[in-house]
């Protein structure tokens, strides 16, 4: 009986340390989440404060000036803030769609076709992934200036269409998701290459393309340097550059700081909404793919 009792106590003792060890990564992740969410919480709280409340005390208690801040933001220069939001939606929406299309075609071609120089092209793309965008901003500006296209919507859109990281993801996902047997079967049935790509490859690459679209949309929405260099007319500014100009003017007009904070809060809302909507379709695509397999 004593042996049985001793044997029963051993597992409980053995299970103790692993459970305590598992708490460590959980605590680290919780601290990381708190570190990332703290600025967001401060923006939400600060947007509710009036100018006097914002500069008089630093607390996480909500203020009483949110509606006034919204009204002031809406009235500033006849609602130019909403033009900046619309411009960001144009740049991010159109740019992400075009970039996803280019990434899908390029990634599929690099994954399925065998041609001379394929690996060299892919290595160049990898070099583009590792290269910081700030290095390319000035050359892109010089190219657009040579073509007399600066200070236009196209000067911001065109450099964003080709994403080395998007093409990289497209190739990786195409290699993993598209069996060559299906491509060969489509060819044997007489289907052309474009028909195979559109009818077979694109549906199977859908979850990967959603990922590329999401990454590109967020990257373009948050892009600052390229439109800051390319654009001179503030009517064409995206939300990032527009809020920067407000922040720069705030040194002379402190009342504009409340507009900047409220505008920053509103600028986050479309990204959150897009992520929630796309996550739903993303999950459906993954589930449908698992059922088909």
PAGUTOR-435301 format. One record per residue (C-alpha): x, y, z; residue in one letter. Coordinates in Angstrom, 1 decimal. Example, Ala and Ser with C-alpha at 12.3 -4.5 7.8 and 13.67 -1.06 7.14 Angstrom:
<sites>
{east: 12.3 north: -4.5 up: 7.8 residu: a}
{east: 13.7 north: -1.1 up: 7.1 residu: s}
</sites>
This chain:
<sites>
{east: 0.0 north: 0.0 up: 0.0 residu: x}
{east: 2.9 north: 2.3 up: 0.9 residu: x}
{east: 4.4 north: 1.6 up: -2.5 residu: x}
{east: 1.2 north: 2.4 up: -4.3 residu: x}
{east: 0.8 north: 5.6 up: -2.3 residu: x}
{east: 4.4 north: 6.6 up: -3.1 residu: x}
{east: 3.9 north: 5.8 up: -6.7 residu: x}
{east: 0.8 north: 8.0 up: -6.8 residu: x}
{east: 2.7 north: 10.9 up: -5.3 residu: x}
{east: 5.5 north: 10.9 up: -7.8 residu: x}
{east: 3.6 north: 12.0 up: -10.9 residu: x}
{east: 2.2 north: 15.0 up: -8.9 residu: x}
{east: 5.7 north: 16.0 up: -7.9 residu: x}
{east: 6.9 north: 15.5 up: -11.5 residu: x}
{east: 4.1 north: 17.6 up: -12.9 residu: x}
{east: 4.9 north: 20.5 up: -10.6 residu: x}
{east: 8.1 north: 22.0 up: -12.3 residu: x}
{east: 6.8 north: 21.8 up: -15.9 residu: x}
{east: 3.7 north: 23.7 up: -14.9 residu: x}
{east: 5.8 north: 26.4 up: -13.2 residu: x}
{east: 8.1 north: 26.5 up: -16.2 residu: x}
{east: 5.2 north: 27.0 up: -18.5 residu: x}
{east: 4.2 north: 30.1 up: -16.6 residu: x}
{east: 7.4 north: 31.9 up: -17.6 residu: x}
{east: 6.7 north: 32.2 up: -21.4 residu: x}
{east: 3.1 north: 33.1 up: -20.6 residu: x}
{east: 4.3 north: 35.9 up: -18.4 residu: x}
{east: 6.8 north: 37.1 up: -21.0 residu: x}
{east: 4.1 north: 37.1 up: -23.7 residu: x}
{east: 1.7 north: 39.0 up: -21.3 residu: x}
{east: 4.4 north: 41.6 up: -20.7 residu: x}
{east: 5.0 north: 41.9 up: -24.4 residu: x}
{east: 1.3 north: 42.3 up: -25.1 residu: x}
{east: 1.1 north: 45.0 up: -22.4 residu: x}
{east: 4.1 north: 46.8 up: -23.8 residu: x}
{east: 2.5 north: 46.8 up: -27.3 residu: x}
{east: -1.0 north: 47.8 up: -26.2 residu: x}
{east: -0.1 north: 50.5 up: -23.7 residu: x}
{east: 0.5 north: 53.2 up: -26.4 residu: x}
{east: -2.9 north: 52.2 up: -28.0 residu: x}
{east: -4.7 north: 52.5 up: -24.7 residu: x}
{east: -3.1 north: 55.9 up: -24.1 residu: x}
{east: -4.2 north: 57.2 up: -27.6 residu: x}
{east: -7.7 north: 56.0 up: -26.8 residu: x}
{east: -7.7 north: 57.8 up: -23.4 residu: x}
{east: -5.9 north: 60.9 up: -24.7 residu: x}
{east: -8.4 north: 61.4 up: -27.5 residu: x}
{east: -11.1 north: 61.9 up: -24.9 residu: x}
{east: -9.3 north: 64.8 up: -23.2 residu: x}
{east: -9.6 north: 68.4 up: -24.0 residu: x}
{east: -6.5 north: 70.5 up: -24.5 residu: x}
{east: -6.5 north: 71.7 up: -20.9 residu: x}
{east: -6.9 north: 68.1 up: -19.5 residu: x}
{east: -4.3 north: 66.7 up: -21.9 residu: x}
{east: -1.5 north: 69.1 up: -20.7 residu: x}
{east: -2.5 north: 69.5 up: -17.1 residu: x}
{east: -2.4 north: 65.9 up: -15.9 residu: x}
{east: -1.1 north: 62.6 up: -17.2 residu: x}
{east: -3.5 north: 59.9 up: -16.2 residu: x}
{east: -5.3 north: 57.0 up: -17.9 residu: x}
{east: -8.7 north: 58.3 up: -16.8 residu: x}
{east: -10.9 north: 59.3 up: -19.7 residu: x}
{east: -11.6 north: 63.0 up: -20.2 residu: x}
{east: -14.7 north: 65.0 up: -21.3 residu: x}
{east: -13.6 north: 66.4 up: -24.7 residu: x}
{east: -14.0 north: 63.6 up: -27.2 residu: x}
{east: -17.0 north: 65.0 up: -29.0 residu: x}
{east: -15.4 north: 68.5 up: -29.1 residu: x}
{east: -12.2 north: 67.0 up: -30.5 residu: x}
{east: -14.2 north: 65.2 up: -33.2 residu: x}
{east: -16.0 north: 68.4 up: -34.1 residu: x}
{east: -12.8 north: 70.4 up: -34.3 residu: x}
{east: -11.1 north: 67.7 up: -36.4 residu: x}
{east: -14.0 north: 67.6 up: -38.8 residu: x}
{east: -14.0 north: 71.4 up: -39.0 residu: x}
{east: -10.3 north: 71.8 up: -39.5 residu: x}
{east: -9.7 north: 73.3 up: -43.0 residu: x}
{east: -13.1 north: 72.2 up: -44.2 residu: x}
{east: -12.6 north: 68.6 up: -43.3 residu: x}
{east: -9.2 north: 68.0 up: -45.0 residu: x}
{east: -8.6 north: 65.2 up: -42.5 residu: x}
{east: -11.2 north: 63.1 up: -44.4 residu: x}
{east: -9.5 north: 63.8 up: -47.7 residu: x}
{east: -6.3 north: 62.4 up: -46.1 residu: x}
{east: -8.2 north: 59.3 up: -45.0 residu: x}
{east: -9.7 north: 58.9 up: -48.5 residu: x}
{east: -6.3 north: 59.2 up: -50.0 residu: x}
{east: -4.9 north: 56.6 up: -47.7 residu: x}
{east: -7.8 north: 54.3 up: -48.6 residu: x}
{east: -7.0 north: 54.9 up: -52.3 residu: x}
{east: -3.3 north: 54.3 up: -52.0 residu: x}
{east: -3.6 north: 51.3 up: -49.7 residu: x}
{east: -6.7 north: 49.7 up: -51.4 residu: x}
{east: -5.6 north: 50.0 up: -55.0 residu: x}
{east: -1.9 north: 49.5 up: -54.2 residu: x}
{east: -2.6 north: 46.3 up: -52.1 residu: x}
{east: -4.9 north: 44.8 up: -54.8 residu: x}
{east: -2.4 north: 45.5 up: -57.6 residu: x}
{east: 0.5 north: 44.3 up: -55.5 residu: x}
{east: -1.4 north: 41.1 up: -54.6 residu: x}
{east: -2.1 north: 40.4 up: -58.3 residu: x}
{east: 1.5 north: 40.9 up: -59.3 residu: x}
{east: 2.7 north: 38.8 up: -56.4 residu: x}
{east: 0.3 north: 36.0 up: -57.3 residu: x}
{east: 1.3 north: 35.9 up: -61.0 residu: x}
{east: 5.1 north: 36.2 up: -60.2 residu: x}
{east: 5.0 north: 33.8 up: -57.3 residu: x}
{east: 3.1 north: 31.2 up: -59.4 residu: x}
{east: 5.5 north: 31.6 up: -62.3 residu: x}
{east: 8.6 north: 31.2 up: -60.1 residu: x}
{east: 7.1 north: 28.1 up: -58.4 residu: x}
{east: 5.6 north: 26.2 up: -61.3 residu: x}
{east: 7.8 north: 27.0 up: -64.4 residu: x}
{east: 11.4 north: 26.0 up: -64.8 residu: x}
{east: 13.4 north: 28.5 up: -66.9 residu: x}
{east: 17.0 north: 29.7 up: -67.0 residu: x}
{east: 17.8 north: 32.4 up: -64.4 residu: x}
{east: 14.8 north: 31.5 up: -62.2 residu: x}
{east: 16.9 north: 31.1 up: -59.1 residu: x}
{east: 18.8 north: 34.3 up: -59.9 residu: x}
{east: 15.5 north: 36.2 up: -60.2 residu: x}
{east: 14.4 north: 34.8 up: -56.9 residu: x}
{east: 17.7 north: 35.7 up: -55.2 residu: x}
{east: 17.3 north: 39.3 up: -56.4 residu: x}
{east: 13.9 north: 39.3 up: -54.9 residu: x}
{east: 15.3 north: 38.1 up: -51.6 residu: x}
{east: 17.8 north: 40.9 up: -51.7 residu: x}
{east: 14.9 north: 43.3 up: -52.2 residu: x}
{east: 13.2 north: 41.8 up: -49.1 residu: x}
{east: 16.3 north: 42.5 up: -47.0 residu: x}
{east: 16.8 north: 46.0 up: -48.4 residu: x}
{east: 15.2 north: 48.8 up: -46.2 residu: x}
{east: 12.5 north: 50.8 up: -48.1 residu: x}
{east: 14.2 north: 54.1 up: -47.1 residu: x}
{east: 17.2 north: 53.2 up: -49.4 residu: x}
{east: 14.9 north: 53.0 up: -52.4 residu: x}
{east: 12.9 north: 56.2 up: -51.7 residu: x}
{east: 15.3 north: 58.7 up: -53.2 residu: x}
{east: 16.0 north: 56.7 up: -56.4 residu: x}
{east: 12.2 north: 56.2 up: -56.8 residu: x}
{east: 11.7 north: 60.0 up: -56.5 residu: x}
{east: 14.4 north: 60.7 up: -59.1 residu: x}
{east: 12.8 north: 58.2 up: -61.5 residu: x}
{east: 9.4 north: 59.8 up: -61.0 residu: x}
{east: 10.8 north: 63.3 up: -61.4 residu: x}
{east: 12.5 north: 62.2 up: -64.6 residu: x}
{east: 9.1 north: 61.0 up: -65.9 residu: x}
{east: 7.5 north: 64.3 up: -64.6 residu: x}
{east: 5.1 north: 62.3 up: -62.4 residu: x}
{east: 5.9 north: 63.7 up: -59.0 residu: x}
{east: 3.1 north: 65.2 up: -56.9 residu: x}
{east: 0.6 north: 62.8 up: -58.3 residu: x}
{east: -1.3 north: 59.8 up: -57.0 residu: x}
{east: 0.6 north: 57.6 up: -59.5 residu: x}
{east: 3.9 north: 58.6 up: -58.0 residu: x}
{east: 2.8 north: 56.9 up: -54.7 residu: x}
{east: 1.0 north: 54.0 up: -56.3 residu: x}
{east: 3.5 north: 52.8 up: -58.9 residu: x}
{east: 6.4 north: 52.1 up: -56.6 residu: x}
{east: 4.2 north: 50.1 up: -54.3 residu: x}
{east: 2.9 north: 47.6 up: -56.9 residu: x}
{east: 5.9 north: 45.4 up: -56.9 residu: x}
{east: 6.6 north: 44.0 up: -53.4 residu: x}
{east: 9.6 north: 41.6 up: -53.1 residu: x}
{east: 8.1 north: 40.2 up: -49.9 residu: x}
{east: 4.8 north: 39.6 up: -51.6 residu: x}
{east: 6.4 north: 37.8 up: -54.5 residu: x}
{east: 8.4 north: 35.7 up: -52.0 residu: x}
{east: 5.3 north: 34.7 up: -50.1 residu: x}
{east: 3.5 north: 34.0 up: -53.4 residu: x}
{east: 6.2 north: 31.6 up: -54.5 residu: x}
{east: 6.4 north: 29.9 up: -51.2 residu: x}
{east: 2.6 north: 29.4 up: -50.9 residu: x}
{east: 2.3 north: 28.3 up: -54.5 residu: x}
{east: 4.9 north: 25.6 up: -54.1 residu: x}
{east: 3.2 north: 24.4 up: -51.0 residu: x}
{east: -0.5 north: 24.6 up: -52.1 residu: x}
{east: -0.5 north: 23.7 up: -55.8 residu: x}
{east: 0.4 north: 20.0 up: -56.7 residu: x}
{east: 2.1 north: 19.8 up: -60.1 residu: x}
{east: -0.2 north: 16.8 up: -60.9 residu: x}
{east: -3.2 north: 19.2 up: -61.0 residu: x}
{east: -1.3 north: 21.6 up: -63.4 residu: x}
{east: -0.3 north: 18.7 up: -65.6 residu: x}
{east: -3.9 north: 17.3 up: -65.6 residu: x}
{east: -5.2 north: 20.7 up: -66.7 residu: x}
{east: -2.7 north: 20.8 up: -69.5 residu: x}
{east: -3.7 north: 17.3 up: -70.6 residu: x}
{east: -7.3 north: 18.5 up: -70.7 residu: x}
{east: -6.4 north: 21.2 up: -73.1 residu: x}
{east: -6.6 north: 24.2 up: -70.7 residu: x}
{east: -4.3 north: 27.1 up: -71.4 residu: x}
{east: -1.8 north: 28.4 up: -68.9 residu: x}
{east: -3.9 north: 31.4 up: -67.9 residu: x}
{east: -7.0 north: 29.2 up: -67.5 residu: x}
{east: -5.0 north: 26.9 up: -65.2 residu: x}
{east: -3.7 north: 29.8 up: -63.2 residu: x}
{east: -7.1 north: 31.5 up: -62.8 residu: x}
{east: -9.3 north: 28.3 up: -62.3 residu: x}
{east: -6.9 north: 26.1 up: -60.4 residu: x}
{east: -4.0 north: 28.1 up: -58.9 residu: x}
{east: -5.8 north: 31.2 up: -57.6 residu: x}
{east: -8.5 north: 29.4 up: -55.6 residu: x}
{east: -5.8 north: 27.2 up: -54.0 residu: x}
{east: -3.6 north: 30.2 up: -53.3 residu: x}
{east: -6.5 north: 32.2 up: -51.8 residu: x}
{east: -5.4 north: 32.1 up: -48.1 residu: x}
{east: -1.8 north: 33.1 up: -49.1 residu: x}
{east: -3.1 north: 35.9 up: -51.3 residu: x}
{east: -5.3 north: 37.2 up: -48.4 residu: x}
{east: -2.2 north: 37.3 up: -46.3 residu: x}
{east: -0.3 north: 39.2 up: -49.0 residu: x}
{east: -3.1 north: 41.7 up: -49.3 residu: x}
{east: -3.3 north: 42.3 up: -45.6 residu: x}
{east: 0.4 north: 42.8 up: -45.3 residu: x}
{east: 0.5 north: 45.2 up: -48.2 residu: x}
{east: -2.5 north: 47.1 up: -47.1 residu: x}
{east: -1.1 north: 47.7 up: -43.6 residu: x}
{east: 2.3 north: 48.6 up: -45.0 residu: x}
{east: 1.0 north: 51.1 up: -47.5 residu: x}
{east: -1.5 north: 52.6 up: -45.0 residu: x}
{east: 1.4 north: 53.2 up: -42.6 residu: x}
{east: 3.8 north: 54.3 up: -45.3 residu: x}
{east: 5.2 north: 57.8 up: -44.6 residu: x}
{east: 8.5 north: 58.4 up: -46.3 residu: x}
{east: 7.5 north: 57.7 up: -49.9 residu: x}
{east: 4.4 north: 60.0 up: -50.0 residu: x}
{east: 6.3 north: 62.6 up: -47.9 residu: x}
{east: 9.0 north: 62.8 up: -50.6 residu: x}
{east: 6.7 north: 62.4 up: -53.7 residu: x}
{east: 3.8 north: 64.8 up: -52.8 residu: x}
{east: 3.8 north: 68.5 up: -52.3 residu: x}
{east: 0.0 north: 69.2 up: -52.5 residu: x}
{east: -1.5 north: 68.5 up: -49.1 residu: x}
{east: -4.8 north: 67.7 up: -50.7 residu: x}
{east: -3.1 north: 64.5 up: -51.9 residu: x}
{east: -1.5 north: 63.6 up: -48.6 residu: x}
{east: -2.2 north: 60.2 up: -47.0 residu: x}
{east: -3.2 north: 60.2 up: -43.3 residu: x}
{east: 0.4 north: 59.6 up: -42.1 residu: x}
{east: 1.8 north: 62.7 up: -43.8 residu: x}
{east: -1.3 north: 64.8 up: -43.0 residu: x}
{east: -1.0 north: 64.0 up: -39.3 residu: x}
{east: 2.7 north: 64.8 up: -39.4 residu: x}
{east: 2.0 north: 68.2 up: -40.8 residu: x}
{east: -0.5 north: 68.8 up: -38.0 residu: x}
{east: 2.1 north: 67.7 up: -35.4 residu: x}
{east: 4.7 north: 70.0 up: -36.9 residu: x}
{east: 2.2 north: 72.9 up: -36.6 residu: x}
{east: 1.4 north: 71.9 up: -33.1 residu: x}
{east: 4.7 north: 73.4 up: -31.8 residu: x}
{east: 3.2 north: 76.9 up: -32.6 residu: x}
{east: -0.4 north: 76.0 up: -32.0 residu: x}
{east: -0.7 north: 73.5 up: -29.1 residu: x}
{east: -4.4 north: 73.1 up: -29.6 residu: x}
{east: -3.6 north: 71.0 up: -32.7 residu: x}
{east: -2.2 north: 68.3 up: -30.6 residu: x}
{east: -5.7 north: 67.1 up: -29.6 residu: x}
{east: -6.5 north: 66.9 up: -33.3 residu: x}
{east: -3.4 north: 64.8 up: -34.0 residu: x}
{east: -4.3 north: 62.4 up: -31.2 residu: x}
{east: -7.9 north: 62.1 up: -32.2 residu: x}
{east: -6.9 north: 61.7 up: -35.9 residu: x}
{east: -4.4 north: 59.0 up: -34.9 residu: x}
{east: -7.2 north: 57.1 up: -33.1 residu: x}
{east: -9.5 north: 57.3 up: -36.1 residu: x}
{east: -6.7 north: 56.2 up: -38.4 residu: x}
{east: -6.4 north: 52.9 up: -36.5 residu: x}
{east: -10.1 north: 52.0 up: -36.9 residu: x}
{east: -10.0 north: 51.0 up: -40.7 residu: x}
{east: -7.0 north: 48.7 up: -40.0 residu: x}
{east: -8.8 north: 47.0 up: -37.2 residu: x}
{east: -12.0 north: 46.6 up: -39.2 residu: x}
{east: -10.1 north: 45.2 up: -42.2 residu: x}
{east: -8.2 north: 42.7 up: -40.1 residu: x}
{east: -11.4 north: 41.4 up: -38.5 residu: x}
{east: -13.2 north: 41.1 up: -41.9 residu: x}
{east: -10.2 north: 39.5 up: -43.7 residu: x}
{east: -9.5 north: 37.2 up: -40.7 residu: x}
{east: -13.0 north: 35.8 up: -41.2 residu: x}
{east: -12.5 north: 35.0 up: -44.8 residu: x}
{east: -9.0 north: 33.8 up: -44.1 residu: x}
{east: -10.4 north: 31.2 up: -41.6 residu: x}
{east: -13.1 north: 30.1 up: -44.0 residu: x}
{east: -10.5 north: 29.6 up: -46.8 residu: x}
{east: -8.3 north: 27.5 up: -44.5 residu: x}
{east: -11.2 north: 25.4 up: -43.3 residu: x}
{east: -12.5 north: 24.8 up: -46.8 residu: x}
{east: -9.1 north: 23.8 up: -47.9 residu: x}
{east: -8.8 north: 21.3 up: -45.0 residu: x}
{east: -12.2 north: 19.8 up: -45.9 residu: x}
{east: -11.3 north: 19.5 up: -49.6 residu: x}
{east: -8.0 north: 17.8 up: -48.7 residu: x}
</sites>
